[in-house]
Amino acid sequence: MTSTLPPAPQPESSVPHVRVEITDELDLAGLPEVAHVLDRVLALRPREVTIDLAGCRHVDAAAIALLLDAHRRLARRHGTLTLSNPHPRIRRILVTAGLGATVPIVDTPRPAARGRARVSSASR
């Protein structure tokens, strides 16, 4: 006698949104560290992940593949990936590679960093 068990229910999202800021080049050399961070973020089962690319000045094919993989993993769980604030050159690369057709690429105001203060002196 064989029986088929229904699939185990997927746990609900534990967090609504996670924002990841890339502050260096996103290329093969730095990919293991970024992949590790994304694995940990996706383990939280967020509904939305935003990757802020404002500080990134270079992406390569391996990075594009990693971003596409993160998008697919989120989509399987009904989550979304958004890329924000890419440099115009990076935006062209992403769009040319076809990533812009499946992943939203947006320009958004960057949130104020928590725990940091900006001090400016005004000359009088």
C-alpha positions in Angstrom: 0.0 0.0 0.0 1.3 3.4 -0.9 0.1 6.8 0.2 0.9 10.2 -0.9 1.3 12.8 1.8 0.3 16.3 1.1 3.2 18.7 0.9 4.2 20.3 4.2 2.8 23.8 4.6 5.3 26.5 4.0 5.8 28.8 7.0 4.5 32.3 6.6 6.9 35.1 6.0 8.8 36.0 9.2 9.6 39.6 8.1 7.8 41.8 5.6 10.9 43.6 4.1 14.6 43.3 4.1 16.9 46.0 2.6 20.5 45.0 1.6 22.9 47.7 0.6 25.8 46.8 -1.8 28.7 49.2 -1.1 31.4 47.6 -3.3 31.8 46.0 -6.7 29.4 43.2 -7.3 31.6 40.8 -9.2 33.0 37.3 -9.0 35.6 38.2 -6.3 33.0 39.4 -3.9 30.2 37.1 -4.8 30.7 34.4 -2.1 30.1 37.0 0.6 27.1 38.5 -1.1 25.7 35.0 -1.8 26.1 34.1 1.9 24.3 37.3 3.0 21.4 36.7 0.5 21.1 33.1 1.7 20.7 34.3 5.3 18.2 37.0 4.2 16.1 34.5 2.2 16.1 32.1 5.1 14.0 34.7 6.9 11.3 34.2 4.2 10.8 37.9 3.6 7.9 39.1 1.4 10.1 41.7 -0.2 13.9 42.2 -0.6 15.3 45.4 -1.8 18.9 45.5 -2.9 20.3 49.0 -2.9 22.9 49.4 -5.6 23.7 53.1 -5.0 27.2 52.3 -3.8 28.0 49.7 -6.4 30.0 50.8 -9.5 30.5 47.4 -11.2 28.5 44.2 -11.9 29.5 41.2 -13.9 27.7 38.3 -15.4 28.2 36.2 -12.2 26.5 38.9 -10.2 23.6 39.1 -12.6 23.1 35.4 -12.3 23.1 35.7 -8.5 20.5 38.4 -8.6 18.4 36.4 -11.0 18.7 33.4 -8.7 17.6 35.5 -5.7 14.6 36.7 -7.7 13.6 33.1 -8.6 13.9 31.9 -5.0 11.8 34.7 -3.8 9.2 34.3 -6.5 8.8 30.6 -5.6 7.7 31.8 -2.2 5.5 34.6 -3.6 8.1 37.2 -2.6 9.6 40.0 -4.7 13.0 41.3 -5.4 13.6 45.0 -6.2 16.8 46.6 -7.2 17.1 50.2 -6.2 19.3 53.2 -7.1 21.7 51.7 -9.6 24.2 54.0 -11.2 23.0 54.7 -14.8 25.8 52.5 -16.2 24.8 49.6 -13.9 21.1 50.1 -14.9 22.0 49.8 -18.6 24.0 46.6 -17.9 21.1 45.1 -15.9 18.5 46.1 -18.5 20.7 44.8 -21.4 21.2 41.5 -19.6 17.4 41.2 -19.4 17.1 41.5 -15.6 15.0 44.6 -15.9 12.3 42.6 -17.6 11.7 40.4 -14.5 13.0 42.4 -11.6 11.8 46.0 -10.9 14.7 48.5 -11.0 13.7 51.7 -9.3 15.2 55.0 -8.0 14.1 55.7 -4.5 15.2 58.0 -1.7 17.7 56.3 0.5 16.6 55.9 4.1 18.6 57.6 6.8 21.1 55.3 8.3 20.2 54.3 11.8 22.7 54.9 14.5 24.7 57.4 12.4 24.7 61.1 12.5 25.6 63.5 9.7 27.4 66.6 10.9 28.0 69.5 8.6 29.6 72.8 9.4 28.2 76.0 7.8 30.5 78.8 7.3 29.2 82.1 8.7 
